[in-house]
Amino acid sequence: MSQTVRTRPEGGTQALSEAYDTALLDLDGVVYAGGNAIAHAVESLGTARAGGMHLAYVTNNALRTPDAVADHLTELGIPTGPSDVITSAQAVARLISDQVPAGARVLVIGGEGLRVALRERGLEPVDSAEDDPAAVVQGYGGPELPWGRFAEASYAVARGVPWFASNTDLTIPSARGIAPGNGAAVEVVRIATGAEPQVAGKPLPPMHRETILRTGAERPLVVGDRLDTDIEGAFNGEVDSLLVLTGVTDGAQLLAAPPQHRPTYVDADLRGLLTGQPEVVEAGDGFRCGGWTATAGSERLELAGEGEAMDGLRALCAAAWTAAGKGSCELDGGKALARLGL
């Protein structure tokens, strides 16, 4: 796939909620963290929905069912139906069903979300490597998932049973900080067996395919907090993206992003859906956004001016990404980010 290398965040006067028909929203780190709504999320999504934007919630977390996720969002003040929720469990269940006979048994290492998704595709979840499974599927099972479940997966995979993973996110945001995600659990089985799973979740095509099939989006905007899943998934699907800084990505990671991790737009939180995005323009040897001008020096990124922190970050992105070209920016942006409080 050949795509133009993005060298700056885009801008425009039209609100993103008007420019795109569907927001494909990640959940953890975007809408909520540890079960609690992130600041400004409920109000911003309500306004976007009232203005006619379709909201769909796309998560790599395979633990909960769409019904449970929809109930949770509704309790937070975001009215949601199960059909508005797309999970990596659904994507991996479709991937498996394309490769095994109808009614086949699948060894499940994970939670109820995986079991429901498999049954939806006409497959039978089982719990032991001795149940003659046609496939093994691994998804996030929560912090209480017994260690013995990884052994069951390892026994089956070592015998040659096809292995699937809902996603390989190494971490997941929680109310207390960053916790190990399904990718960390996948590594356990990988180390034990030397095998490689087929992966369905973001940023890979099976998840994008599942999302478009279920939402019918024509002008989608991916909204996420992770460069290596949400933003790369949008890049792979050739759709636009908005990165919000309410989850795992910080300013330094954003400035160092290679082309596939560079979002179309950058904002502090979901209020960014409701506004136009400031333009980043060339200014001499640098780039200006709002009251800030950023330039790339020989060793570090420089920032001059004053104004809104997000405008400064957008200008820094343009300087860093232009300097990096098709690679990752290695210039020190610490001092410039500190000026912005990021």
Stockholm file with secondary structure:
# STOCKHOLM 1.0

chainA/1-342         MSQTVRTRPEGGTQALSEAYDTALLDLDGVVYAGGNAIAHAVESLGTARAGGMHLAYVTNNALRTPDAVADHLTELGIPTGPSDVITSAQAVARLISDQVPAGARVLVIGGEGLRVALRERGLEPVDSAEDDPAAVVQGYGGPELPWGRFAEASYAVARGVPWFASNTDLTIPSARGIAPGNGAAVEVVRIATGAEPQVAGKPLPPMHRETILRTGAERPLVVGDRLDTDIEGAFNGEVDSLLVLTGVTDGAQLLAAPPQHRPTYVDADLRGLLTGQPEVVEAGDGFRCGGWTATAGSERLELAGEGEAMDGLRALCAAAWTAAGKGSCELDGGKALARLGL
#=GR chainA/1-342 SS CCCCCCCSCCCBSSCHHHHCSEEEECCBTTTEETTEECTTHHHHHHHHHHTTCEEEEEESCCSSCHHHHHHHHHHHTCCCCGGGEEEHHHHHHHHHHTTSCTTCEEEEESCHHHHHHHHHTTCEEESCGGGCCSEEEECCCCTTCCTHHHHHHHHHHHTTCCEEESCCCSEEEETTEEEECHHHHHHHHHHHHCCCCEECSTTSHHHHHHHHHHHCCSSEEEEESCIIIIIHHHHHHTCEEEEETTSSCCHHHHHTCCGGGCCSEEESSGGGGGSCBCCCEEETTEEEETTEEEEECSSBEEEEECSCHHHHHHHHHHHHHHHHTTSCCCSBCHHHHHHHTC
#=GC SS_cons         CCCCCCCSCCCBSSCHHHHCSEEEECCBTTTEETTEECTTHHHHHHHHHHTTCEEEEEESCCSSCHHHHHHHHHHHTCCCCGGGEEEHHHHHHHHHHTTSCTTCEEEEESCHHHHHHHHHTTCEEESCGGGCCSEEEECCCCTTCCTHHHHHHHHHHHTTCCEEESCCCSEEEETTEEEECHHHHHHHHHHHHCCCCEECSTTSHHHHHHHHHHHCCSSEEEEESCIIIIIHHHHHHTCEEEEETTSSCCHHHHHTCCGGGCCSEEESSGGGGGSCBCCCEEETTEEEETTEEEEECSSBEEEEECSCHHHHHHHHHHHHHHHHTTSCCCSBCHHHHHHHTC
//
